[in-house]
Amino acid sequence: MAEHPYDVSQAPALKWLRGRFNVTDSLHGDRFWIRQTGPSSATARWYVTPLFLALVMVEVVDLVFAVDSVPAIFAITTDPFIVYTSNIFAIPGLRALYFALATTVDRFHYLKYVLAVLLVFIGSKILVADALGLAKIPPEASLGITFAILAIGVVFSLWKTRKAAAQ
């Protein structure tokens, strides 16, 4: 099956925005809003630029990631204050981490597999503690296992890609 590139113009949030706002076809420097005359009117109206749409889409993705991480935090603690504040602080931190990892993604080739193992561990921890009624894994042990899984993945990736980095 051939992979098709994702067409961002079909995103529901983007379609909703285009239906609610007048949108220009081109960028206008670093401006989010501009005032110009429309194709069928002589009076000037406010238009949003594609830069504004990009900003809104980034924030929608941040919100999705924040909501998506709530179950993972509940695997560590059930204190609502910690759950909500950690999500609030995670949003800017995740964006910074993304840009840091994006520049070195070639060196961390195996990181996606390690993250899959980490998600299996967290899911198993929830299953063991809640569904099966067995003893909970202590937070210190859980954090240590999480750190060890990530460290092994990073070290393995760096070791396997060391020749490509030297070139």
C-alpha positions in Angstrom: 0.0 0.0 0.0 1.5 3.3 -1.0 1.8 6.1 1.6 0.0 9.3 0.8 1.4 12.5 2.3 -0.9 14.2 4.8 -2.9 17.1 3.3 -3.1 19.7 6.0 -5.7 21.6 4.1 -8.2 18.8 4.9 -7.7 19.2 8.7 -11.1 19.8 10.4 -9.8 22.6 12.6 -8.4 24.4 9.5 -11.6 23.9 7.6 -13.5 25.3 10.6 -11.3 28.4 10.7 -11.5 29.0 6.9 -15.3 28.9 7.3 -15.4 31.5 10.0 -12.7 34.0 8.9 -11.7 35.7 5.6 -8.3 34.2 4.8 -5.7 35.7 2.4 -3.9 33.4 -0.1 -0.4 34.7 0.8 1.7 35.7 3.7 2.0 39.4 4.6 5.3 39.5 6.5 4.9 38.6 10.1 1.3 39.9 10.4 -1.6 37.7 11.6 -4.3 40.1 10.5 -4.5 42.6 7.6 -7.1 45.0 6.3 -7.8 44.9 2.5 -10.6 45.1 0.0 -12.2 41.9 -1.0 -12.6 40.6 -4.6 -16.3 41.6 -4.7 -16.5 44.7 -2.5 -15.0 48.2 -2.4 -14.9 48.5 1.4 -11.9 47.2 3.3 -12.4 44.1 5.5 -10.2 42.3 8.0 -8.5 39.1 6.8 -6.4 36.6 8.6 -3.1 35.4 7.0 -1.9 31.8 6.7 0.5 32.6 9.5 -2.4 33.0 11.9 -3.8 29.7 10.7 -0.5 28.0 11.3 -0.4 29.5 14.8 -3.9 28.2 15.6 -3.0 24.7 14.2 0.1 24.5 16.4 -1.9 25.4 19.5 -4.6 22.8 18.6 -1.8 20.2 18.4 -0.5 21.4 21.8 -4.0 21.0 23.3 -4.3 17.5 21.8 -1.0 16.4 23.3 -1.9 17.9 26.6 -5.2 15.9 26.7 -3.5 12.8 25.4 -0.9 12.8 28.2 -3.5 12.9 31.1 -3.8 9.0 31.2 0.0 8.7 31.4 0.2 11.1 34.3 -2.6 9.2 36.1 -0.4 6.1 35.9 2.0 8.0 38.2 -0.3 9.9 40.5 -4.0 10.5 41.1 -3.5 14.0 42.7 -5.5 16.4 40.4 -3.3 19.3 41.2 -0.2 17.5 40.0 -2.0 16.2 36.9 -3.2 19.6 35.8 -0.1 21.6 36.6 2.2 19.1 34.9 0.1 19.4 31.8 0.1 23.1 31.9 3.9 23.2 32.2 4.4 20.4 29.7 2.9 22.3 26.7 5.8 24.8 26.3 8.3 22.2 27.3 7.1 19.7 24.7 7.4 22.2 21.9 11.0 23.1 23.0 11.8 19.4 23.2 10.3 18.8 19.8 12.6 21.4 18.2 15.6 20.0 20.1 14.9 16.5 18.9 14.0 17.5 15.3 17.6 18.8 14.8 19.0 15.4 16.0 16.4 13.0 14.7 18.8 11.2 12.5 21.0 10.3 15.5 18.0 8.9 17.5 16.7 6.4 14.9 15.6 3.8 17.4 13.8 6.3 19.8 10.4 5.6 18.3 10.8 1.9 19.2 11.9 2.8 22.7 8.9 5.1 23.1 6.7 2.2 22.1 8.3 0.0 24.7 7.8 2.8 27.2 4.1 3.1 26.4 3.7 -0.7 26.8 5.4 -0.4 30.2 3.1 2.4 31.3 0.0 0.6 30.0 1.0 -2.6 31.7 1.6 -0.7 34.9 -2.0 0.6 34.7 -3.4 -2.8 33.8 -1.5 -4.6 36.7 -2.5 -2.0 39.3 -6.1 -1.3 38.4 -7.6 -4.1 36.3 -5.9 -7.1 38.0 -5.9 -5.6 41.4 -2.2 -6.4 42.1 0.2 -4.2 44.0 1.1 -0.9 42.5 4.7 -0.3 41.3 6.3 2.3 43.5 6.8 5.7 41.8 10.6 5.6 42.4 10.8 2.2 40.6 8.5 3.4 37.8 10.6 6.5 37.3 13.8 4.4 37.3 12.4 1.9 34.8 11.2 4.8 32.6 14.7 6.5 32.8 16.4 3.2 32.1 14.3 2.5 29.0 14.9 5.9 27.6 18.6 5.8 28.4 19.0 2.4 26.7 17.2 3.7 23.6 19.3 6.9 23.3 22.6 5.1 23.9 21.7 2.4 21.5 20.7 4.9 18.8 23.9 6.9 19.3 26.0 3.8 19.1 24.3 2.5 15.9 24.5 5.9 14.2 28.0 6.9 15.2 29.5 6.3 11.8 26.9 8.5 10.0 27.5 11.3 12.5 31.3 11.1 11.9 30.9 11.8 8.2 
